[in-house]
Structure formats: C-alpha cells, structure tokens
Amino acid sequence: MLTAASACAENWPTWRGPNHDAVSTEKNLPTEWSDSKNLLWKAPLPGMGSATPAVWGDKIFVTSEDGEDLVLICIGTDGKQQWKAKVGSGAKRARSGEGNGATPSPSTDGNLVFAYVGSGDFAAFDFSGKEVWRFNAQDRYGKFAYGFGMHTTPLLHEGRIYVQLIHARAALVVALDAATGKEIWKVDRKSDGHSECLHSYASPCLWRRGAETRLITHGNDYAIAHNLADGAEVWRASDLNPKGRYNSTLRFVASPVAVGDLIVIPTAKNGAVVGMKPDASGIVGAGASGEAWRIDHGTPDVPSPVVYEGRVYLCRESGILTCLDAKTGAQLYSDRAYPQTYRASPVAADGKIYLTAKDGTFTVVQAGPELKILAKNKLPDQFTASPAISNGRIYLRGSDSLYAIGAAVK
C-alpha cells in the first residue's frame, strides 16, 4: 500500500521536473484558480526570486533573497516554514529587477537538497537543514563575467551534479559528486563565439533513451552533447548564430529540452529553433543529416520549450504560443495566448500546457493541434519562476509568496 501511494505522489525534484523535460504524469490537476478558488495556502517569502521550487514528499525547497543574504528555505506541504539556511550574499538585481541571485533553482535527490546562487556559492543540506558541504564556484573556477548575473541551474542526475560555466572569462562544463561537492571531471567548452554571445544564461538538459544518456550544454553559439562519463564532446549543433550574418548580442537564455528521439534547441531574439537527432555526431550544421528539422525564426528568447504528446510548444516572451509537430517541425499554430511579459517556462501535465505570465496571469491551454484556452487565472503577485507539480498540486513561486494550488478536500 505504501508503494502504491508513493507511485501516485510524483516528486518534482529539479527545475524541469522528474524527467528533466517539464512534463508531469499527475492527473486531476486544477484548471481554474484565484486568490479565493483552489488556493490551499500561500506562504510569505522574505524576498524575490525566480527559482522553481523543488518538491520531495512533504517538503518544498525554494531559494530567496532575504535582505542582503541569499537563502534556501524549506516549507512543508502544509505551508509552514520548517527551516532556513544562508547560502550566499549579494542581492544584485538584473534587467530592471527581473532577475537576482535567487534565480538558479534548487534540486534534491531525496536525501540532500542542493542550492546554487548568483554569488557562486553552492551548498548541500540534509532535510533537517544541516549543511553537508559547500564551496564557491568563483573561488574554484574563476570570477564570473556575465552581463546580467549568473542564472544557470545545475543538473542533478544519479549522484552527480553537472554545471555549465559559460561567460566572458570561462567556458567550462563540470561534473561534481553530489555527496561531497568534489569535482569528478572538468572540460573546456571551446567556441569561436565572441562579444555578448560569450554569456550564456541557459541551463544544461539531459537526454535519455534506454541506457544511453547525454548531457546537453547550451551557449556561446552552440549546443553541445557530452558523454556523462568524462565530459567528452559527442556532437555540437552549429549555425545557431550563422557566421555570415553574425549577431554579436545573441546570448542564449532559453534552455534545450530532450525527449527519447528528439532534442529541441532554441536560440534567442526570434532566431532559429532546431530539432536534433540524438544519435548525431560531429559538427551538425543547418540541413545536415543530424538535424530532424529546423525553423528559421520563432524561438522563445527566455522561456524554454516543452515537448508533450508529440508536439513542441514554444512560448514567446510576448505570450505568443507556437505549436509544432515534433517529428517534422511543421507549424500547427502560432497565436497569442495572453499579451504580457513571460520569463517562466511552460510545463505540461494532465493533457494541458500551463503558461505563466509575469503579471500573475496563468493561461491553461488544452494540448492539441489547435489553440484552445481552457482558463485564465490571476493571482495578485509577480511571477518569473516556472511552476512545480507534485502530489496533485501546482506550486507557484511569486515575488512575495509561495502558492499551493489544488482541489480543496471536502
């Protein structure tokens, strides 16, 4: 009975969920909510942040500003704070206050919770809040040189944490032992990019198909697939910033997403979107056999793609939702869901796509080949963090509070 109950209660251990693809298998999720409907509770937070909560069992972990500190907070699924721990310092804001040092999302393996913040401080805590290890990435790997601050989220997978450090002073990919924080391997990530393209704000993603696994890093004009054992390069997607019409301001923010037979690679500033074949090799340029498809424009600048039920969904920063056939890249529709600013990435579950606008409007779209809006929900807060879904609830991190959305128990 305990095993059956655990199978129904899916955790959301990382930014993009249990399979690193922003898709949840949860059912019977709310379609409609407000500050008076299907809001189970809201928990005040000490400051802003754009980190998606990590959820494991009855614990929710979220990073936040707290005065000049950057902290990790543990909140129970009853909405009550259990503990708070300082991770780093420095409440530097970026882009008119949209981003800060609490942008990278925490992650957990069920034993430890890992928090990485804009100051470069990286720490692991047990579930009681006791610190297990820490280090500062700037001390270990060199000072950061990002135009708008460090915002990449590390990727946790099978006892390792993978970090991409792509900025004007470094181009590194690092694997860490999750139990100790010690380095397992480090590789140089070579590129011929320059200017603002040196600064990547994207996060690595994971591709898995059976026993095959690849780490995909994204930035400085290329998406690169790495062998998990040693970081060796397997392939790189090129012509994301074509040399013949080079855009020196094309810094990547949106991150790739991978499913079994497709890796979707965004670029920036309405540029190309590429569907890569996972079994590619070498340098894969436009039109090469390693590409499944390519569209020349329409990429989201900030929100990352999601692939769901055979379709690719791209939410532009203006609220235009584009739906593509995952096999061919053919456009099925491209319409504005709700006109606002979008920084959070869409998530998919229960036959629906959930879109998060900065002004607190959440548009729920029915998955399918036509745009069908099921609901538009509003909360009185600002939102730049992507939702987390766990155990029949949707957790929303606003600037002021953490919200738990779910059907009320009668």
N, C-alpha and C positions, 0 to 999 in steps of 0.2 A: 504493500500500500504506500509506503514511503517513497519507493522508487517511482511509482506511477505519479504521485503528487509532484515529485521533482521534475519529471519529464514535462508536465504541463506548465510549470513555472519557469519560463525561459529567462535566463540572466541576460543582461546587456553589459558585458564586461569591458568593452572598449568603445571608442568613438563611433565606429561604424557597425557595432553590434557583434553578435556571437560568431558570425562568419566573415567579418570584415567587409560586408557588402551593403550595409544599411537596410537589410531585409530581416523582418521578424516573422516567425511562424505563429505568433499569437493570434487568437481568434476572439471574436465578440468584443472588439475594442470600441470605445465610444466614437461616434461620428460627430456629435454635437457637444459643445461645452461653452461655458462662460464663467464669470465670477459667481454665478448663482446656480449653475447647472452642471452636474457631473464633475464639480470641483471637490475632491475629497479633502484636501487641505492645501495650504500654502505655508511655506516656512521662510521667514525672513533671512536674507543673506547680508553679510557685512559690507559687501561692495560688489561692483560689477565683475563680469567675466563672460567669456564666450565658450567656455569648456562644456562639452556634453557630459552629463553625469554618467558614472559607471555604477551599475546596479548588480549586486550579488546577494541572493537570498533576501534577508530583511534589512540590508544595509545599502545606502546610497552614498556615493562619494562624489564630491564636487570641489573644484578649486575656485578661489575668490580673492579679490582684493580685500584687505582688512587694514584700513589706514595705509601705512607705507609697507605693510607686510603682504606677502602672497601666501595663502594658507590652503590647506586641504581640510575639508570638513566632512565628517561622517554624520549622516542623518538617517534615522530609522525610517522604515516604511510607514510608521505612524506619524511622521512629520516632525519628530522631536530630535534635536541635535544630541549626538552621543559624545562626540569629541571634536577637537580642532587642533591642528598642528601647523606650526610655521614651516614653510618650505623654503622661502627666499624673501627678498626685499626688493622694492622698487616698483612703484605704481605708475610707470611711464605709460602714457596714452599714445595711441597712434590713430591716424586718419580721423581727426576731429572727435576723438573719444570712442571710436567704434571698437578698437582693439586694445588690449592691455596685456600684462604679464600673465594673466589667468586665462589665456586662450588655449594652450595645449590641453587636451582632455586627459584625465586620469584613466588608469586601467587597472584591472585586478585579475588574478588567477584563482581567487577563492581563498588564498592563504595570505597573500600580501597585496597591498594596494600601492601603485606607483604614480608619483606626481612629478611632472617636469614643468617648470615655469620660465617666464621670459628672461629672468636673470641668469638662466643656465643652471640653476640649482635643480638637482634630480635626487629624489629621496624615495625610499620604500618604508612602509609602515605595516605592522601587523594589524589585525582587525580590532585590536583594543586601542590602537593609536600609538603604540610603542615604535620608535624609529629602529629600523634594522640596518640600513645603510644609507649613505648619501655621498654625493660628490658634486662639484660644479663643472659643467661642460666647458665653460670658458677657461677655467684653470687647466683642465685636462687637454682640451683640443684647440685652444686659441680663442682670442677675443672675437665676439660676434661683430659682423658688419652688415646688418640688414637695414634697408632704408626705412622700414616701418616696424621694426621689432621682430623678435623670434616668436613664431606661432606654430611651428610644426609639431604634430603629435607623434610620439614614438609608437611603434607597433609591437605588441606583445604576442608571442606565439611559442608554445611548447617550451617554456623555460628560458626563452631568450627575449631580449628587447632589442629592436632594430631602430636606429636613429639615423636620419639624414641631416647633415650639416652642410647646407649649400648656400654660401653667401660670398661677399667680396673678398674675404680672407681665407676661405676654406671651401673645399669640395670633397667631403668625406661621407662614407657610409660606415657605420659602426654596429657591431653586434655585442651585446652585453649579456652576462649571466644574470638572470633575474633574481637569483637567490642572494647574490653578493654584490652586484653592480660592477663587477670586474669585466674588463674588456676581453672578448673572445677573439675577435678579429676586427681589423680596420682596413679599408681600401680607399684609395684615391679614386674620385669620380671625375674623369677627365672630360673636358668640353672645350670647344672653341668659341663659346658664347662670351659676351662682354657687356659692359655698361649695366643697366638695371636688370638685365637678364640673369646676372650672377646671383640675384636674390630670389630664392625660392621660399614661398610660404606654404607650399603644399606638404602633404604627409605621405609616407610610403604606404602601399597597399600590398596585400598578399593574394597570390594566385595559387589555387589548389585544384588538382584533378587526380583523384586516386592517390597514389603515393608521390606524385610529382608536386613540387612546391617551388615557387619563385617569389622573391621579394622584388617589388617594382618601386623604384625611386623616381622622382619627378622634379625636374628643374634645370635651369641653365640650358634651355633649348632642346633637351632630350628627356625621354622616358627610358629607363634602363632596367632590364631584368637581371637579377643577381642570383647566383647559386647560394642557398642558405648555409651550406657547409663552410664556405670560405669567402663569400662575397664576390666571387669571380663573375665578370660580365658574361651573360649568355646572349643577349641581343640588346640593341638600342633602336628606338623609334626616332627617326630623324625627319627633317623637313617640317618640323613643328613651327619653326621660325625660319622660313626659307631664306637662304643667303642672298638670292637675287633681289629680294625686297625686304631686307632685314629690318626688324623693328627692335630698336635698342631699348625699348621700355616694356618688352613682353616678358614680364616676370610671372611665373606660374603661381597661382593661389589654389585653384580647384585641384583636387587630387584624383588620380585614376581609380577605377573600380574594376574588379575582376570577378568573373564567374567561370564555370567549368571550361567553356570553349571560346571565351571572348574576354579581352581586356579593353575597356573603353578609356581613351586618353584624351582629356580636354587640353586646351591651351589657355588662351586669355584674350580679352579685348575683341570678342566676336570672331576669333580665329577659327582654325580647323578643329574638328573632332575626329579621332582615328579609332577604328575598331581593329585591334591587333589580334592575330592568331597566336595563341600561347606557345605553339611549337616553332615559332620563328627562330632565326639565328642570324648572327652578324648584324650589320647595319641595315636597317629596313627603312627605305625612303618611300616617298609618295609613289603609289602604284606598284610597289614591289609585292612579290608573292606572299610575304609575311603579313601583309595587311588583308583583313577581311573586307574592309570598306573605309572610305574617308569622305567626309563632307567638308567643304572649303570654309564654311563660316557657321556661326550659330552657337559657338561654345559658351558655356557659363563662365563668367570671369571669376566668381568666388564659390558659389555652391557646387558641390561635387555631384557627378551623375549617380543614378541608381538604375540597375537592370532588374526587371521584375516581369515574370510571366511572359518572357520572350520579347520584351520591349525595353528600349533605353529611354529614360526620362531625363531631360536636361532643363533645369530651372535657371533661367537667366536672372541676373541681378535686378532686372526691371519687372520681374513677375511673369515673363513670357515662358510658358511651359511647352517644350518641344518633345514630341514622342516619335521615336524611330523604331523600325523593325530591327531587332538585334542581329539577325542573320545577314541582312543586306544593307542596312543603314538607310533604307528608304524612309522618307519622312511621312508619317501618318497624320500628324497635325502640328501646328505651331500657333498657339493662341495665348493671349494674356489671361492668366488665372485671376490675378488681382494686382492692380498697379501700386507698387510700393518698392522699397529697397529690400533686397534679400541677401543675407550673408550666411544664414544657416543652410545646411544641405538637406534635401528631401530624404524621407525614409518611407519604406513600403511595408505594409502588413495588411492582412485581412481583406485582400482584394482592393486596397486603397493606397493612394500616394498622399503623404502629408507634407504640405508646404508651409514654411514658417517665414512670415514677413517681419521686418524689423519693428513695425508699429504694433505688434501683438495680434495680428490677424493670421489665423491658421486656416488655409484652404484645404479641404479634403476632396480629393479627386478620385473618381472611380477608375481603377486600372482598366485600360482598354484602348482600342484604336481611335476613339473619338474623345474629345474633351467633355467630360460630364462632371460638373461640380456638384458634390453632394451636400456640402455645408461650408459656410464661412463663419469661423468662431473668433471671438475677440476677448483678449484679456488686457487689463489696464497696466501694461508694463512694456518694456522694450526687449526684443529677443534677437540675439545673434548666435545663439548656441543651437545645435541640432537636437531634436528630440531623442529620448531614450525610451524603449518599450520593454516592459518586464511584468510578468505575472498579471496580465490583464489591465495594466495601467500604462499611461503615457506620462513621462516625466519631462517637464519643460523648465529650462533654466532661464529665467528672466534677469534683468539687471538688478531688480530689487529682491526677488523671491524665487524659490523653487516651488513649482506647482505639481501636484499629483492629480491627474485626470483619470477617472474611472467611474464605472457604474456604481451608484450607491447601493449598499446592501440593504434590502428591505426586511 
